[in-house]
Amino acid sequence: MKLQLHEGGETLGVKNKDLINSLIPLGMIFGSAIGVILGIFFEPISQGFSIAIGAGIGLLLGAIAYGFYSQKG
């Protein structure tokens, strides 16, 4: 199902498909970055553990966002 713009008649479905398909990897990247930042400030947590936890949380949030936005299209 493609959505039409009112002015130009472009389809939004094709443009948003790339963004929807990249939600899970983007979630993992941002989660890893947040894990690195938290690992710097919290010394008792090892850096590898914080990166793994951040990537896991990013994977979970990316999968939830992918499921939510892919059903709308």
mmCIF file of the N, C-alpha and C atoms, coordinates in Angstrom:
data_MODEL
# 
_entry.id   MODEL 
# 
loop_
_atom_site.group_PDB 
_atom_site.id 
_atom_site.type_symbol 
_atom_site.label_atom_id 
_atom_site.label_alt_id 
_atom_site.label_comp_id 
_atom_site.label_asym_id 
_atom_site.label_entity_id 
_atom_site.label_seq_id 
_atom_site.pdbx_PDB_ins_code 
_atom_site.Cartn_x 
_atom_site.Cartn_y 
_atom_site.Cartn_z 
_atom_site.occupancy 
_atom_site.B_iso_or_equiv 
_atom_site.pdbx_formal_charge 
_atom_site.auth_seq_id 
_atom_site.auth_comp_id 
_atom_site.auth_asym_id 
_atom_site.auth_atom_id 
_atom_site.pdbx_PDB_model_num 
ATOM 1   N N  . MET A 1 1  ? 0.842  -1.169 0.000  1.00 0.00 ? 1  MET A N  1 
ATOM 2   C CA . MET A 1 1  ? 0.000  0.000  0.000  1.00 0.00 ? 1  MET A CA 1 
ATOM 3   C C  . MET A 1 1  ? 0.888  1.232  0.000  1.00 0.00 ? 1  MET A C  1 
ATOM 4   N N  . LYS A 1 2  ? 0.751  2.070  -1.009 1.00 0.00 ? 2  LYS A N  1 
ATOM 5   C CA . LYS A 1 2  ? 1.567  3.269  -1.121 1.00 0.00 ? 2  LYS A CA 1 
ATOM 6   C C  . LYS A 1 2  ? 0.713  4.493  -0.808 1.00 0.00 ? 2  LYS A C  1 
ATOM 7   N N  . LEU A 1 3  ? 1.291  5.411  -0.057 1.00 0.00 ? 3  LEU A N  1 
ATOM 8   C CA . LEU A 1 3  ? 0.600  6.640  0.293  1.00 0.00 ? 3  LEU A CA 1 
ATOM 9   C C  . LEU A 1 3  ? 0.943  7.711  -0.728 1.00 0.00 ? 3  LEU A C  1 
ATOM 10  N N  . GLN A 1 4  ? -0.033 8.495  -1.134 1.00 0.00 ? 4  GLN A N  1 
ATOM 11  C CA . GLN A 1 4  ? 0.171  9.544  -2.121 1.00 0.00 ? 4  GLN A CA 1 
ATOM 12  C C  . GLN A 1 4  ? 0.292  10.903 -1.432 1.00 0.00 ? 4  GLN A C  1 
ATOM 13  N N  . LEU A 1 5  ? 1.233  11.720 -1.904 1.00 0.00 ? 5  LEU A N  1 
ATOM 14  C CA . LEU A 1 5  ? 1.311  13.106 -1.464 1.00 0.00 ? 5  LEU A CA 1 
ATOM 15  C C  . LEU A 1 5  ? 0.262  13.913 -2.206 1.00 0.00 ? 5  LEU A C  1 
ATOM 16  N N  . HIS A 1 6  ? -0.226 14.961 -1.593 1.00 0.00 ? 6  HIS A N  1 
ATOM 17  C CA . HIS A 1 6  ? -1.268 15.757 -2.235 1.00 0.00 ? 6  HIS A CA 1 
ATOM 18  C C  . HIS A 1 6  ? -0.726 16.616 -3.369 1.00 0.00 ? 6  HIS A C  1 
ATOM 19  N N  . GLU A 1 7  ? 0.496  17.144 -3.256 1.00 0.00 ? 7  GLU A N  1 
ATOM 20  C CA . GLU A 1 7  ? 1.007  18.074 -4.256 1.00 0.00 ? 7  GLU A CA 1 
ATOM 21  C C  . GLU A 1 7  ? 1.689  17.382 -5.428 1.00 0.00 ? 7  GLU A C  1 
ATOM 22  N N  . GLY A 1 8  ? 2.732  16.630 -5.163 1.00 0.00 ? 8  GLY A N  1 
ATOM 23  C CA . GLY A 1 8  ? 3.558  16.101 -6.236 1.00 0.00 ? 8  GLY A CA 1 
ATOM 24  C C  . GLY A 1 8  ? 3.138  14.732 -6.739 1.00 0.00 ? 8  GLY A C  1 
ATOM 25  N N  . GLY A 1 9  ? 2.358  14.008 -5.990 1.00 0.00 ? 9  GLY A N  1 
ATOM 26  C CA . GLY A 1 9  ? 1.964  12.677 -6.380 1.00 0.00 ? 9  GLY A CA 1 
ATOM 27  C C  . GLY A 1 9  ? 3.035  11.631 -6.148 1.00 0.00 ? 9  GLY A C  1 
ATOM 28  N N  . GLU A 1 10 ? 4.088  11.947 -5.362 1.00 0.00 ? 10 GLU A N  1 
ATOM 29  C CA . GLU A 1 10 ? 5.128  10.971 -5.065 1.00 0.00 ? 10 GLU A CA 1 
ATOM 30  C C  . GLU A 1 10 ? 4.595  9.923  -4.102 1.00 0.00 ? 10 GLU A C  1 
ATOM 31  N N  . THR A 1 11 ? 5.217  8.773  -4.131 1.00 0.00 ? 11 THR A N  1 
ATOM 32  C CA . THR A 1 11 ? 4.819  7.728  -3.194 1.00 0.00 ? 11 THR A CA 1 
ATOM 33  C C  . THR A 1 11 ? 5.725  7.770  -1.978 1.00 0.00 ? 11 THR A C  1 
ATOM 34  N N  . LEU A 1 12 ? 5.131  7.725  -0.817 1.00 0.00 ? 12 LEU A N  1 
ATOM 35  C CA . LEU A 1 12 ? 5.890  7.704  0.423  1.00 0.00 ? 12 LEU A CA 1 
ATOM 36  C C  . LEU A 1 12 ? 6.279  6.285  0.813  1.00 0.00 ? 12 LEU A C  1 
ATOM 37  N N  . GLY A 1 13 ? 5.599  5.292  0.286  1.00 0.00 ? 13 GLY A N  1 
ATOM 38  C CA . GLY A 1 13 ? 5.863  3.917  0.671  1.00 0.00 ? 13 GLY A CA 1 
ATOM 39  C C  . GLY A 1 13 ? 7.260  3.449  0.294  1.00 0.00 ? 13 GLY A C  1 
ATOM 40  N N  . VAL A 1 14 ? 7.748  3.850  -0.866 1.00 0.00 ? 14 VAL A N  1 
ATOM 41  C CA . VAL A 1 14 ? 9.055  3.414  -1.335 1.00 0.00 ? 14 VAL A CA 1 
ATOM 42  C C  . VAL A 1 14 ? 10.162 4.081  -0.511 1.00 0.00 ? 14 VAL A C  1 
ATOM 43  N N  . LYS A 1 15 ? 10.000 5.364  -0.193 1.00 0.00 ? 15 LYS A N  1 
ATOM 44  C CA . LYS A 1 15 ? 11.025 6.082  0.563  1.00 0.00 ? 15 LYS A CA 1 
ATOM 45  C C  . LYS A 1 15 ? 11.113 5.580  1.997  1.00 0.00 ? 15 LYS A C  1 
ATOM 46  N N  . ASN A 1 16 ? 9.997  5.313  2.604  1.00 0.00 ? 16 ASN A N  1 
ATOM 47  C CA . ASN A 1 16 ? 9.991  4.886  3.997  1.00 0.00 ? 16 ASN A CA 1 
ATOM 48  C C  . ASN A 1 16 ? 10.366 3.427  4.166  1.00 0.00 ? 16 ASN A C  1 
ATOM 49  N N  . LYS A 1 17 ? 10.339 2.649  3.096  1.00 0.00 ? 17 LYS A N  1 
ATOM 50  C CA . LYS A 1 17 ? 10.688 1.234  3.195  1.00 0.00 ? 17 LYS A CA 1 
ATOM 51  C C  . LYS A 1 17 ? 12.136 1.040  3.631  1.00 0.00 ? 17 LYS A C  1 
ATOM 52  N N  . ASP A 1 18 ? 13.039 1.885  3.114  1.00 0.00 ? 18 ASP A N  1 
ATOM 53  C CA . ASP A 1 18 ? 14.455 1.785  3.508  1.00 0.00 ? 18 ASP A CA 1 
ATOM 54  C C  . ASP A 1 18 ? 14.633 2.121  4.979  1.00 0.00 ? 18 ASP A C  1 
ATOM 55  N N  . LEU A 1 19 ? 13.922 3.138  5.455  1.00 0.00 ? 19 LEU A N  1 
ATOM 56  C CA . LEU A 1 19 ? 14.021 3.509  6.866  1.00 0.00 ? 19 LEU A CA 1 
ATOM 57  C C  . LEU A 1 19 ? 13.455 2.414  7.752  1.00 0.00 ? 19 LEU A C  1 
ATOM 58  N N  . ILE A 1 20 ? 12.337 1.843  7.370  1.00 0.00 ? 20 ILE A N  1 
ATOM 59  C CA . ILE A 1 20 ? 11.716 0.786  8.166  1.00 0.00 ? 20 ILE A CA 1 
ATOM 60  C C  . ILE A 1 20 ? 12.622 -0.440 8.223  1.00 0.00 ? 20 ILE A C  1 
ATOM 61  N N  . ASN A 1 21 ? 13.257 -0.775 7.088  1.00 0.00 ? 21 ASN A N  1 
ATOM 62  C CA . ASN A 1 21 ? 14.135 -1.949 7.055  1.00 0.00 ? 21 ASN A CA 1 
ATOM 63  C C  . ASN A 1 21 ? 15.426 -1.752 7.838  1.00 0.00 ? 21 ASN A C  1 
ATOM 64  N N  . SER A 1 22 ? 15.797 -0.514 8.109  1.00 0.00 ? 22 SER A N  1 
ATOM 65  C CA . SER A 1 22 ? 17.042 -0.271 8.833  1.00 0.00 ? 22 SER A CA 1 
ATOM 66  C C  . SER A 1 22 ? 16.805 0.095  10.293 1.00 0.00 ? 22 SER A C  1 
ATOM 67  N N  . LEU A 1 23 ? 15.614 -0.079 10.825 1.00 0.00 ? 23 LEU A N  1 
ATOM 68  C CA . LEU A 1 23 ? 15.350 0.264  12.223 1.00 0.00 ? 23 LEU A CA 1 
ATOM 69  C C  . LEU A 1 23 ? 16.096 -0.650 13.196 1.00 0.00 ? 23 LEU A C  1 
ATOM 70  N N  . ILE A 1 24 ? 16.171 -1.929 12.909 1.00 0.00 ? 24 ILE A N  1 
ATOM 71  C CA . ILE A 1 24 ? 16.842 -2.860 13.819 1.00 0.00 ? 24 ILE A CA 1 
ATOM 72  C C  . ILE A 1 24 ? 18.356 -2.593 13.869 1.00 0.00 ? 24 ILE A C  1 
ATOM 73  N N  . PRO A 1 25 ? 19.047 -2.471 12.725 1.00 0.00 ? 25 PRO A N  1 
ATOM 74  C CA . PRO A 1 25 ? 20.486 -2.158 12.822 1.00 0.00 ? 25 PRO A CA 1 
ATOM 75  C C  . PRO A 1 25 ? 20.767 -0.791 13.447 1.00 0.00 ? 25 PRO A C  1 
ATOM 76  N N  . LEU A 1 26 ? 19.920 0.203  13.148 1.00 0.00 ? 26 LEU A N  1 
ATOM 77  C CA . LEU A 1 26 ? 20.112 1.517  13.756 1.00 0.00 ? 26 LEU A CA 1 
ATOM 78  C C  . LEU A 1 26 ? 19.906 1.455  15.264 1.00 0.00 ? 26 LEU A C  1 
ATOM 79  N N  . GLY A 1 27 ? 18.942 0.684  15.708 1.00 0.00 ? 27 GLY A N  1 
ATOM 80  C CA . GLY A 1 27 ? 18.724 0.512  17.139 1.00 0.00 ? 27 GLY A CA 1 
ATOM 81  C C  . GLY A 1 27 ? 19.924 -0.124 17.815 1.00 0.00 ? 27 GLY A C  1 
ATOM 82  N N  . MET A 1 28 ? 20.524 -1.095 17.159 1.00 0.00 ? 28 MET A N  1 
ATOM 83  C CA . MET A 1 28 ? 21.705 -1.744 17.729 1.00 0.00 ? 28 MET A CA 1 
ATOM 84  C C  . MET A 1 28 ? 22.903 -0.794 17.772 1.00 0.00 ? 28 MET A C  1 
ATOM 85  N N  . ILE A 1 29 ? 23.063 0.029  16.751 1.00 0.00 ? 29 ILE A N  1 
ATOM 86  C CA . ILE A 1 29 ? 24.176 0.975  16.721 1.00 0.00 ? 29 ILE A CA 1 
ATOM 87  C C  . ILE A 1 29 ? 24.016 2.025  17.815 1.00 0.00 ? 29 ILE A C  1 
ATOM 88  N N  . PHE A 1 30 ? 22.812 2.603  17.919 1.00 0.00 ? 30 PHE A N  1 
ATOM 89  C CA . PHE A 1 30 ? 22.593 3.616  18.951 1.00 0.00 ? 30 PHE A CA 1 
ATOM 90  C C  . PHE A 1 30 ? 22.641 3.008  20.349 1.00 0.00 ? 30 PHE A C  1 
ATOM 91  N N  . GLY A 1 31 ? 22.160 1.796  20.488 1.00 0.00 ? 31 GLY A N  1 
ATOM 92  C CA . GLY A 1 31 ? 22.244 1.119  21.776 1.00 0.00 ? 31 GLY A CA 1 
ATOM 93  C C  . GLY A 1 31 ? 23.675 0.844  22.191 1.00 0.00 ? 31 GLY A C  1 
ATOM 94  N N  . SER A 1 32 ? 24.500 0.461  21.229 1.00 0.00 ? 32 SER A N  1 
ATOM 95  C CA . SER A 1 32 ? 25.922 0.241  21.530 1.00 0.00 ? 32 SER A CA 1 
ATOM 96  C C  . SER A 1 32 ? 26.612 1.542  21.919 1.00 0.00 ? 32 SER A C  1 
ATOM 97  N N  . ALA A 1 33 ? 26.256 2.624  21.229 1.00 0.00 ? 33 ALA A N  1 
ATOM 98  C CA . ALA A 1 33 ? 26.842 3.928  21.555 1.00 0.00 ? 33 ALA A CA 1 
ATOM 99  C C  . ALA A 1 33 ? 26.447 4.365  22.963 1.00 0.00 ? 33 ALA A C  1 
ATOM 100 N N  . ILE A 1 34 ? 25.200 4.161  23.322 1.00 0.00 ? 34 ILE A N  1 
ATOM 101 C CA . ILE A 1 34 ? 24.751 4.500  24.667 1.00 0.00 ? 34 ILE A CA 1 
ATOM 102 C C  . ILE A 1 34 ? 25.439 3.603  25.693 1.00 0.00 ? 34 ILE A C  1 
ATOM 103 N N  . GLY A 1 35 ? 25.639 2.334  25.342 1.00 0.00 ? 35 GLY A N  1 
ATOM 104 C CA . GLY A 1 35 ? 26.363 1.428  26.222 1.00 0.00 ? 35 GLY A CA 1 
ATOM 105 C C  . GLY A 1 35 ? 27.801 1.860  26.453 1.00 0.00 ? 35 GLY A C  1 
ATOM 106 N N  . VAL A 1 36 ? 28.455 2.371  25.419 1.00 0.00 ? 36 VAL A N  1 
ATOM 107 C CA . VAL A 1 36 ? 29.826 2.866  25.562 1.00 0.00 ? 36 VAL A CA 1 
ATOM 108 C C  . VAL A 1 36 ? 29.854 4.070  26.497 1.00 0.00 ? 36 VAL A C  1 
ATOM 109 N N  . ILE A 1 37 ? 28.909 4.985  26.304 1.00 0.00 ? 37 ILE A N  1 
ATOM 110 C CA . ILE A 1 37 ? 28.857 6.181  27.147 1.00 0.00 ? 37 ILE A CA 1 
ATOM 111 C C  . ILE A 1 37 ? 28.582 5.801  28.600 1.00 0.00 ? 37 ILE A C  1 
ATOM 112 N N  . LEU A 1 38 ? 27.642 4.896  28.825 1.00 0.00 ? 38 LEU A N  1 
ATOM 113 C CA . LEU A 1 38 ? 27.359 4.475  30.195 1.00 0.00 ? 38 LEU A CA 1 
ATOM 114 C C  . LEU A 1 38 ? 28.527 3.694  30.794 1.00 0.00 ? 38 LEU A C  1 
ATOM 115 N N  . GLY A 1 39 ? 29.226 2.939  29.976 1.00 0.00 ? 39 GLY A N  1 
ATOM 116 C CA . GLY A 1 39 ? 30.377 2.194  30.451 1.00 0.00 ? 39 GLY A CA 1 
ATOM 117 C C  . GLY A 1 39 ? 31.529 3.093  30.873 1.00 0.00 ? 39 GLY A C  1 
ATOM 118 N N  . ILE A 1 40 ? 31.613 4.258  30.273 1.00 0.00 ? 40 ILE A N  1 
ATOM 119 C CA . ILE A 1 40 ? 32.658 5.205  30.662 1.00 0.00 ? 40 ILE A CA 1 
ATOM 120 C C  . ILE A 1 40 ? 32.365 5.775  32.054 1.00 0.00 ? 40 ILE A C  1 
ATOM 121 N N  . PHE A 1 41 ? 31.110 6.091  32.319 1.00 0.00 ? 41 PHE A N  1 
ATOM 122 C CA . PHE A 1 41 ? 30.763 6.743  33.577 1.00 0.00 ? 41 PHE A CA 1 
ATOM 123 C C  . PHE A 1 41 ? 30.604 5.773  34.741 1.00 0.00 ? 41 PHE A C  1 
ATOM 124 N N  . PHE A 1 42 ? 30.177 4.551  34.466 1.00 0.00 ? 42 PHE A N  1 
ATOM 125 C CA . PHE A 1 42 ? 29.998 3.571  35.531 1.00 0.00 ? 42 PHE A CA 1 
ATOM 126 C C  . PHE A 1 42 ? 31.165 2.591  35.486 1.00 0.00 ? 42 PHE A C  1 
ATOM 127 N N  . GLU A 1 43 ? 32.134 2.806  36.318 1.00 0.00 ? 43 GLU A N  1 
ATOM 128 C CA . GLU A 1 43 ? 33.361 2.015  36.298 1.00 0.00 ? 43 GLU A CA 1 
ATOM 129 C C  . GLU A 1 43 ? 33.174 0.545  36.686 1.00 0.00 ? 43 GLU A C  1 
ATOM 130 N N  . PRO A 1 44 ? 32.277 0.174  37.627 1.00 0.00 ? 44 PRO A N  1 
ATOM 131 C CA . PRO A 1 44 ? 32.185 -1.248 37.978 1.00 0.00 ? 44 PRO A CA 1 
ATOM 132 C C  . PRO A 1 44 ? 31.693 -2.137 36.826 1.00 0.00 ? 44 PRO A C  1 
ATOM 133 N N  . ILE A 1 45 ? 31.041 -1.552 35.835 1.00 0.00 ? 45 ILE A N  1 
ATOM 134 C CA . ILE A 1 45 ? 30.538 -2.320 34.692 1.00 0.00 ? 45 ILE A CA 1 
ATOM 135 C C  . ILE A 1 45 ? 31.640 -2.355 33.630 1.00 0.00 ? 45 ILE A C  1 
ATOM 136 N N  . SER A 1 46 ? 31.951 -3.529 33.126 1.00 0.00 ? 46 SER A N  1 
ATOM 137 C CA . SER A 1 46 ? 32.988 -3.618 32.095 1.00 0.00 ? 46 SER A CA 1 
ATOM 138 C C  . SER A 1 46 ? 32.466 -3.055 30.774 1.00 0.00 ? 46 SER A C  1 
ATOM 139 N N  . GLN A 1 47 ? 33.391 -2.597 29.947 1.00 0.00 ? 47 GLN A N  1 
ATOM 140 C CA . GLN A 1 47 ? 33.022 -1.967 28.680 1.00 0.00 ? 47 GLN A CA 1 
ATOM 141 C C  . GLN A 1 47 ? 32.347 -2.966 27.731 1.00 0.00 ? 47 GLN A C  1 
ATOM 142 N N  . GLY A 1 48 ? 32.837 -4.176 27.681 1.00 0.00 ? 48 GLY A N  1 
ATOM 143 C CA . GLY A 1 48 ? 32.233 -5.182 26.803 1.00 0.00 ? 48 GLY A CA 1 
ATOM 144 C C  . GLY A 1 48 ? 30.815 -5.535 27.218 1.00 0.00 ? 48 GLY A C  1 
ATOM 145 N N  . PHE A 1 49 ? 30.597 -5.633 28.513 1.00 0.00 ? 49 PHE A N  1 
ATOM 146 C CA . PHE A 1 49 ? 29.253 -5.932 29.011 1.00 0.00 ? 49 PHE A CA 1 
ATOM 147 C C  . PHE A 1 49 ? 28.285 -4.797 28.695 1.00 0.00 ? 49 PHE A C  1 
ATOM 148 N N  . SER A 1 50 ? 28.735 -3.551 28.857 1.00 0.00 ? 50 SER A N  1 
ATOM 149 C CA . SER A 1 50 ? 27.840 -2.428 28.590 1.00 0.00 ? 50 SER A CA 1 
ATOM 150 C C  . SER A 1 50 ? 27.517 -2.310 27.103 1.00 0.00 ? 50 SER A C  1 
ATOM 151 N N  . ILE A 1 51 ? 28.476 -2.630 26.233 1.00 0.00 ? 51 ILE A N  1 
ATOM 152 C CA . ILE A 1 51 ? 28.211 -2.608 24.791 1.00 0.00 ? 51 ILE A CA 1 
ATOM 153 C C  . ILE A 1 51 ? 27.212 -3.704 24.427 1.00 0.00 ? 51 ILE A C  1 
ATOM 154 N N  . ALA A 1 52 ? 27.391 -4.893 25.004 1.00 0.00 ? 52 ALA A N  1 
ATOM 155 C CA . ALA A 1 52 ? 26.482 -6.007 24.702 1.00 0.00 ? 52 ALA A CA 1 
ATOM 156 C C  . ALA A 1 52 ? 25.069 -5.723 25.199 1.00 0.00 ? 52 ALA A C  1 
ATOM 157 N N  . ILE A 1 53 ? 24.949 -5.175 26.400 1.00 0.00 ? 53 ILE A N  1 
ATOM 158 C CA . ILE A 1 53 ? 23.624 -4.845 26.925 1.00 0.00 ? 53 ILE A CA 1 
ATOM 159 C C  . ILE A 1 53 ? 22.977 -3.739 26.097 1.00 0.00 ? 53 ILE A C  1 
ATOM 160 N N  . GLY A 1 54 ? 23.760 -2.723 25.720 1.00 0.00 ? 54 GLY A N  1 
ATOM 161 C CA . GLY A 1 54 ? 23.237 -1.637 24.886 1.00 0.00 ? 54 GLY A CA 1 
ATOM 162 C C  . GLY A 1 54 ? 22.770 -2.138 23.526 1.00 0.00 ? 54 GLY A C  1 
ATOM 163 N N  . ALA A 1 55 ? 23.541 -3.027 22.908 1.00 0.00 ? 55 ALA A N  1 
ATOM 164 C CA . ALA A 1 55 ? 23.138 -3.577 21.612 1.00 0.00 ? 55 ALA A CA 1 
ATOM 165 C C  . ALA A 1 55 ? 21.895 -4.446 21.747 1.00 0.00 ? 55 ALA A C  1 
ATOM 166 N N  . GLY A 1 56 ? 21.788 -5.193 22.838 1.00 0.00 ? 56 GLY A N  1 
ATOM 167 C CA . GLY A 1 56 ? 20.600 -6.026 23.054 1.00 0.00 ? 56 GLY A CA 1 
ATOM 168 C C  . GLY A 1 56 ? 19.348 -5.195 23.255 1.00 0.00 ? 56 GLY A C  1 
ATOM 169 N N  . ILE A 1 57 ? 19.475 -4.116 24.032 1.00 0.00 ? 57 ILE A N  1 
ATOM 170 C CA . ILE A 1 57 ? 18.321 -3.234 24.233 1.00 0.00 ? 57 ILE A CA 1 
ATOM 171 C C  . ILE A 1 57 ? 17.966 -2.529 22.925 1.00 0.00 ? 57 ILE A C  1 
ATOM 172 N N  . GLY A 1 58 ? 18.975 -2.111 22.162 1.00 0.00 ? 58 GLY A N  1 
ATOM 173 C CA . GLY A 1 58 ? 18.725 -1.498 20.854 1.00 0.00 ? 58 GLY A CA 1 
ATOM 174 C C  . GLY A 1 58 ? 18.072 -2.457 19.885 1.00 0.00 ? 58 GLY A C  1 
ATOM 175 N N  . LEU A 1 59 ? 18.474 -3.722 19.928 1.00 0.00 ? 59 LEU A N  1 
ATOM 176 C CA . LEU A 1 59 ? 17.848 -4.740 19.086 1.00 0.00 ? 59 LEU A CA 1 
ATOM 177 C C  . LEU A 1 59 ? 16.380 -4.909 19.446 1.00 0.00 ? 59 LEU A C  1 
ATOM 178 N N  . LEU A 1 60 ? 16.097 -4.949 20.733 1.00 0.00 ? 60 LEU A N  1 
ATOM 179 C CA . LEU A 1 60 ? 14.715 -5.093 21.188 1.00 0.00 ? 60 LEU A CA 1 
ATOM 180 C C  . LEU A 1 60 ? 13.869 -3.903 20.760 1.00 0.00 ? 60 LEU A C  1 
ATOM 181 N N  . LEU A 1 61 ? 14.372 -2.694 20.982 1.00 0.00 ? 61 LEU A N  1 
ATOM 182 C CA . LEU A 1 61 ? 13.603 -1.504 20.613 1.00 0.00 ? 61 LEU A CA 1 
ATOM 183 C C  . LEU A 1 61 ? 13.463 -1.369 19.092 1.00 0.00 ? 61 LEU A C  1 
ATOM 184 N N  . GLY A 1 62 ? 14.509 -1.740 18.349 1.00 0.00 ? 62 GLY A N  1 
ATOM 185 C CA . GLY A 1 62 ? 14.417 -1.701 16.893 1.00 0.00 ? 62 GLY A CA 1 
ATOM 186 C C  . GLY A 1 62 ? 13.417 -2.704 16.348 1.00 0.00 ? 62 GLY A C  1 
ATOM 187 N N  . ALA A 1 63 ? 13.355 -3.887 16.950 1.00 0.00 ? 63 ALA A N  1 
ATOM 188 C CA . ALA A 1 63 ? 12.389 -4.898 16.519 1.00 0.00 ? 63 ALA A CA 1 
ATOM 189 C C  . ALA A 1 63 ? 10.963 -4.466 16.839 1.00 0.00 ? 63 ALA A C  1 
ATOM 190 N N  . ILE A 1 64 ? 10.771 -3.832 17.988 1.00 0.00 ? 64 ILE A N  1 
ATOM 191 C CA . ILE A 1 64 ? 9.437  -3.332 18.334 1.00 0.00 ? 64 ILE A CA 1 
ATOM 192 C C  . ILE A 1 64 ? 9.019  -2.223 17.369 1.00 0.00 ? 64 ILE A C  1 
ATOM 193 N N  . ALA A 1 65 ? 9.944  -1.292 17.078 1.00 0.00 ? 65 ALA A N  1 
ATOM 194 C CA . ALA A 1 65 ? 9.631  -0.211 16.141 1.00 0.00 ? 65 ALA A CA 1 
ATOM 195 C C  . ALA A 1 65 ? 9.382  -0.754 14.743 1.00 0.00 ? 65 ALA A C  1 
ATOM 196 N N  . TYR A 1 66 ? 10.157 -1.759 14.324 1.00 0.00 ? 66 TYR A N  1 
ATOM 197 C CA . TYR A 1 66 ? 9.953  -2.377 13.008 1.00 0.00 ? 66 TYR A CA 1 
ATOM 198 C C  . TYR A 1 66 ? 8.575  -3.020 12.927 1.00 0.00 ? 66 TYR A C  1 
ATOM 199 N N  . GLY A 1 67 ? 8.187  -3.743 13.956 1.00 0.00 ? 67 GLY A N  1 
ATOM 200 C CA . GLY A 1 67 ? 6.869  -4.368 13.963 1.00 0.00 ? 67 GLY A CA 1 
ATOM 201 C C  . GLY A 1 67 ? 5.754  -3.351 13.957 1.00 0.00 ? 67 GLY A C  1 
ATOM 202 N N  . PHE A 1 68 ? 5.950  -2.253 14.672 1.00 0.00 ? 68 PHE A N  1 
ATOM 203 C CA . PHE A 1 68 ? 4.918  -1.204 14.744 1.00 0.00 ? 68 PHE A CA 1 
ATOM 204 C C  . PHE A 1 68 ? 4.761  -0.497 13.401 1.00 0.00 ? 68 PHE A C  1 
ATOM 205 N N  . TYR A 1 69 ? 5.880  -0.062 12.797 1.00 0.00 ? 69 TYR A N  1 
ATOM 206 C CA . TYR A 1 69 ? 5.794  0.709  11.574 1.00 0.00 ? 69 TYR A CA 1 
ATOM 207 C C  . TYR A 1 69 ? 5.538  -0.140 10.337 1.00 0.00 ? 69 TYR A C  1 
ATOM 208 N N  . SER A 1 70 ? 5.916  -1.406 10.354 1.00 0.00 ? 70 SER A N  1 
ATOM 209 C CA . SER A 1 70 ? 5.671  -2.234 9.173  1.00 0.00 ? 70 SER A CA 1 
ATOM 210 C C  . SER A 1 70 ? 4.206  -2.630 9.060  1.00 0.00 ? 70 SER A C  1 
ATOM 211 N N  . GLN A 1 71 ? 3.455  -2.621 10.145 1.00 0.00 ? 71 GLN A N  1 
ATOM 212 C CA . GLN A 1 71 ? 2.039  -2.930 10.073 1.00 0.00 ? 71 GLN A CA 1 
ATOM 213 C C  . GLN A 1 71 ? 1.220  -1.756 9.555  1.00 0.00 ? 71 GLN A C  1 
ATOM 214 N N  . LYS A 1 72 ? 1.728  -0.545 9.679  1.00 0.00 ? 72 LYS A N  1 
ATOM 215 C CA . LYS A 1 72 ? 1.010  0.631  9.190  1.00 0.00 ? 72 LYS A CA 1 
ATOM 216 C C  . LYS A 1 72 ? 1.012  0.720  7.679  1.00 0.00 ? 72 LYS A C  1 
ATOM 217 N N  . GLY A 1 73 ? 2.043  0.177  7.021  1.00 0.00 ? 73 GLY A N  1 
ATOM 218 C CA . GLY A 1 73 ? 2.194  0.324  5.580  1.00 0.00 ? 73 GLY A CA 1 
ATOM 219 C C  . GLY A 1 73 ? 1.418  -0.611 4.804  1.00 0.00 ? 73 GLY A C  1 
# 
